[in-house]
């Protein structure tokens, strides 16, 4: 199975968290294989990513400078329904999911990366783990890492009682080439983190690299997200796509029903500063409901959960990706030196779990507090997009 004394890690989930886990485990000598449930290229489920220390640390070890995969911002500005924007200095680096994915994926060209692999079973016998997939394929290793996100099949198999709970609001999103944005609007947004808040909603916007990682002016993209309170009873209508499919965690832009799109633009015109309303009208809108998944456990027999598979943080903390990277780095450190002929490093794994669960709780509480400041997900907040 593995050469020498190395252990083989089966990473379930091939998004950026799973790729980070693959890099970190390889750095401690593990042989790695990655299994992704998507049929084709994984779809970006959150367009913009704030460059955080955990992400930068891994990039640095890979010989990639954070600036080379990011757009640099100079200021923050708050828009108002009427009146001038309020601005202040706040340097920051912003990257994008697909830029980060490509940067992590390319160095793993020689690593097994299997698409269309939906996990259906996990069996542990001694120091061997067998992962079964819905297409009948089976993979053997010595340790399994669940990095398969909020809808984690790994978590359902290891801890069936742990389920995400709807947080009471959704994130409408857009990601458009800056070349498609009018110059006067682009002048306002370029180089700035721009935001607006009102009862039951919050919107923010910033530029990220282009579809192929371009950072040159004119080739980047405008990324925006609009958090809006939506009753849970209204979600099924919104998450039903043009194809008739009912989505759970992500509604792609091509699936947004025309009548829902009309509601989104009408609500933008009625509720947002005119610059943001115009941006919404110009965009192919997609959507993600916001979920909470409470921290329970991260370690099982010859298996571990990382990132959103282990527990979520609200997006306002800008730390979902960095938390997954931190989880991966700590897990690899705990596994350093282990071989399948030895007992698992139980104490090191327990210590890692305690530290990361504590970090998860801290971030989760901070995210809820930030949401509540904008009355997001709370009864007092205004609600939108009720069916006619």
N, C-alpha and C positions, 0 to 999 in steps of 0.2 A: 504493500500500500504506500509506504513512504520509504525513502532512502535513509539508511543509517538509523539514527535515533530520533529523527524529526517526527513531530506529530502532524496529522492532517486535519485541517479545520474546514468544515463545511459552512460557508457563509450563505445564509438564506436572505436574499434581498440584494439586488444589484444597483441600487441608487447610490447617492454619494456616501451615505453612512456605511453601507456594505462595502463600498470600495475603500473607504478609510480603514475599516476593520481588516480588509485584505492586506493593505499596505502595512498596518501596524503588526499584524500577526506574522507576516513574512519577515519583518525586521527582527523578530525574535527566533527565526529559524523554521517557522512552520511552513508546511506545504498547504496551499490554499486552493479551494475551488468555490466559485460563486454561482448561485442559482437564483435567477430572476423570473418572476411570474409573468412579466410582460411578454407578449408574443413578438413584438418588434422592438425597436429602440425605445428605451424607457422614456416616458413622457415627463417633462418638467412640471411638477405639481406645486411649485412655489417659485415664481420667476426670479425674484430678487433675493440676494443673500448679503447680509452685512458681514464684512470681513471681521472675524473675531480671533482672539489669540490662539485658540485650539486649532482653527483652520489654518492660520498662518504658520503655526509650528510644523504641521505636517507638510505643507507646501515647501517650507524652507528645507526640510530634510530631503525632499524630492528634487531640490535644486531649482525651485520655482519661486520667484519673488512675488509677494502679494500684489505689488503695484502692476505687475505684468498681466494680471488676470482681473483687474479691477478698474472701475471708473472712480476718480477722486472727486469728492465733494468739498466745497469750501464753507458753505453756510447752511444754516437751517432757517426756514421762513414759515411763518404761520399766515395762512390766507384767512380773510374774513368775507362774509357775505357782501359787505360794503366797506369801502375804505382801503387804505394802503396795507400791504403786507408788512409784518413785523419780522425783522431779520437780525441774526447774530452769527458770529463766527463759530463753526463747528466742523473742523476737518474730519473726514470719514472716507473709508474705502468701501465700495459696493461692487460685488460680483454678481453672477447669475448662475442659476442651477446648471444650465447646459454647459456654461464655460467651466465650472468647477468639475462637472461630471467628465468632460472630455480631458481635462488636465489630469484627473486621477485614473481614468480608464486607459489612456494611451500607454503608460508605463507597465500596465498589466497585460499587454498584448499576448504574452506567452502563457498566461494563466487561464485555466478552464473557466469559462464564463458562459453558462448555459441559459438560454432564454426559454420562454414557454414552460417554465418549471414551477408549477404550483405545488407547494408542500402538502402532503396528505397524511404522513405518518412519520413518527420518530421512534426508533427502537434502540435501546442500549443493552449491549451484552459485554460485560467486562469493560475493557477500554475501547470498544468499538461501537460507533454510532452509525446506524443505517437510516438515511433519510429517503422516504418513499415519495414519489410525485404522482400527480393524477394521471399522467400519461403512461404510467407503468414503469418509468425509469427509477432506478435506485442508486444511491451513492453511499459509499462507505468512508468513514473517517474516524477520528478519535475525539473530536470536540465539535459541537454545533453552535453557531452564533446566529441568533435571530435578529436580523437588521431589516425586517420587512415592514416597518412602518405602522401606522395607526391601525390598519386592518390586518395585523400580523397573524398569519396562520401558525407560526411558531408559538406565539403566546397562547393561542386557543388550545393548542395541543399540550402545552406545559402547564397552563393555568386557566382552565376553561371558565372559571368564575369571574375573571377580570375582563370587563367590557368597557369600551368608551362610552361616555355620556355627552350628549349634545349640550354645548355651552350656552345656547340661546341666541347665537348670532352667526352670520356667515361672512365670508370674505369674497366680494366680487373683485375680479382682477382683470388687468389688461397688460399687454406687453407689445408695444408697437415700435417699428423702426422710427428713429427720429426724423428720417427724411420724409415721413408721412405726416409730420406734425407741423402746423403753420409756424412760421418764423417767430412771430410775436409771442406765441405760447411757449415755444422752445426756449426763447430768450429768458422767459420767466423761470423755467424749470431747470435749465442746464446749470450744473455745478452746485445745485442746492437740494437739500432734503426738504420737501415742501409738505405741509400738513394742514388739516382743518378738522375741527371737532364740533359736534353739537349733540344734543340729547339723542342717545340711541345710535349714534354713528361716529365714525372717525375715518378720515381718508388721508393717505400719504402717497408720495410719489418721488421717484429719483431715477436717474439714468444708470444703466448697466451696460456691460459689453454687448456687442452685436451677436448675431446668431452663430458666428464662427469665431467669437472672441475678440472682435474688432474693438479698439478703444479710441480710434481716431474720430474726431468731430465729423458728424455726418453719417457715421456708420454704426453708431450705438443704438440702444433701444430705450424707450421710455417705459418704465415699470411703475404700475400703480396698484394700490389695493384699497378697497373701500369696505370697511367693517360696518355691518348694518344688523340691527336686531330683527330677527324673524322668528315667529312662533314655531315651535316644533311641529305643530299640526299643519303648518303651511309648507314644510320642507318637501313632502312627497311630490307636490305639484311642481315645485321649482326644480327638483332633481330628476324629473322625468324628461328624457331627451327626445330629440326629433325622431330618433330610431325607435322610440317606445321603451327603451331600456331605462330601468330605474337605477340611478347611480347612488353610491353610498357616501363616498369621501371626496369625489372630484367630478365636476361637470365640465367636460371639454367645451371649447368655444363653438365647435361645429355642431354641438348637441343642444345649444340654448334655443328653446322654443321662441318663435317670433313674438308671441304675446308676452312672454316673460321679458324678452329683450326690450319691448316697448315700455313695460313697466319700469325697467331699470333706467332707461333714458329719461322717462317722465319724472321719476323720483329724483334723478340727478338734477334735472332742470329746476325742480321745485325746492331742493334742499341744499345744493352745493354752491360754492362760489362759481361764477360763470366760467372761470378758467378750467376748473375741475369738471364741470358739467360738459364743456366742450370736449375735453379729453375722453370722457366716457362715451360720448356720441361717436368719436372717431375710432373706437377700439372694438376688436373682436373679444367680447367679454366672456370670461369663464368664471367658475365659482368653486369655492371650498367651504363646506360647513366647518365651524370650529368645534373641536371636541376636547373634553378632558378625560384623561386616563390616569387614575390615581396610582401612586407608587405602591407596589406590593412586593415584588421580588424580581431579581435579575439573574439569579443563579439556580440551576437545576442540575440533575445528574448528567455530567458531561455536556452541559449546554448553558448558554447565557443569552440574555436579551440586552440589546442596546438601543439607543435612540428612542423614537416614538413607539417601538415595539415594547419597550419597558415602561414607558410613561411619557405623557406629553407636557409641554409647557405652552402657554398662550403665545401667539406670534408677536405680541407687543414687546416681549423681552428680546427679540431678535437673536435668540440663542438656540433654536431648535437644531440647526445644523451643527453648531459648535458643541452642543451637549452630546450629540452622537459621536463626534470626533473625540471628545474627552472620554466618553465611555470606552471607545475602541482603544485609545492609547493606554488607559488604565488596565483594561482587560489583558492586553498584550503583555504589559509589565508583570501582571500577576501570573501569567502563563510562562514567563521566561524561564528557560532551563528545564521545563517539564518534558518528559518522554513517556510514551505509552507503557513502558515497562515499570513505571513508578505509580504510586498513588497520586491522585490529583492534588494539586497545591491548595487544599481546602481552606486553610487559614488565609492565604493570600487572596483567594477568591472571595471569601467572606469579608475581608477588610475592604476589598474593592467595592463590593456590593454596598456595604454600609456607607462608604464615602460618596458613592455616586447616587444612592437613594437620598442621602442628605442634601446633596447638590440639587437633585431633582425636586425635592420638596421646597427648597428655598426659591428656586426659579419659578415653580408652579405658583407659589403664594404671591411672588412679585408680579407675575403675569396677571393673576386674577385682580390684584389691587389696581394695576394699570388699566385693565378693562373697566373696572367699576368706576374709575374716575370719569370715563366717558359714558357711563350708564349702559355699558355693553353687557348683555347677558343678565341683567337685573330687572326685577319687576317694575322699578320706577322708570326705566328707560322707554322711550317711544319705540313702537314697533312699526315695521314696514312690510310691503309686499303681500298683504293679505289677499286671498282670492276674491274676485268680484262676486 
